[in-house]
């Protein structure tokens, strides 16, 4: 056994603007990613396993074959480096699945980073190309933190840590496929507008003007989600009534994030979601550490 262990966080998209489509059908975005270590998977890899690539996951329902994004990432890395893999991966799943927190992408990014450390030598550009070929959000998870992304996700701009107001994340406990969310996209944002919002949001966070930052958070995919899933709209209203500066869907949903101007208000809001209206709905509430 030659085992290595690493935790890999989820993410939220503080801003997600869909700005167009490429000729081959991919969506072009402007987005601001923020890593969320409070929802993190654990990846264990054995580099001394029987020949081939094996994947196991703690959560039933997540594929354990070549459909797992970890398998695909490992296979591509092995092919690129000309390695015959003898690798076994175990995923301890904590990031909600099909929820807009990038769970699969996080696992894949973490695995590519682990493989790159173990078998160094791939030029950074090639590793990034490998990551993007596995999934649009995967490059972010090679080194998660705060980052802006453009294009289909391949133009990644790593940012120094952003000040963040008290943040609450609410997972409503049901899955939404990213394909469904993109199919129901109702509007796009002109690239110049999205670019200006991205710059303004980063600036507002840097100067800790959290009300201004909250007013700039947005998600072009969320309209269809709020319309289709009444529970989401109910949770959104409850968070706003509890004093949230803003409430938005993360990524392709259905996870919601809310920003607050005090830890006290956030705590009260979290408590409210534990009350009667939502009891038994299977929702998970995460109060994130201040950074
Ligand atoms: P994103 O925010 O990047 O769109 P997501 O949170 O919406 O991601 P995932 O959690 O990555 O979605 O899961 C999407 C689908 O991928 C699920 O239906 C799941 O079965 C499949 N899948 C394959 N590999 C994994 C993995 N390692 N972890 C989670 N889901 C995986």
Boltz pocket constraint, residues with backbone or C-beta under 6 A from the ligand:
constraints:
  - pocket:
      binder: B
      contacts: [[A, 61], [A, 62], [A, 63], [A, 67], [A, 68], [A, 69], [A, 70], [A, 91], [A, 95], [A, 96], [A, 97], [A, 98], [A, 99], [A, 100], [A, 101], [A, 102], [A, 103], [A, 104], [A, 105], [A, 107], [A, 108], [A, 137], [A, 176], [A, 177], [A, 178], [A, 251], [A, 252], [A, 253]]
      max_distance: 6.0
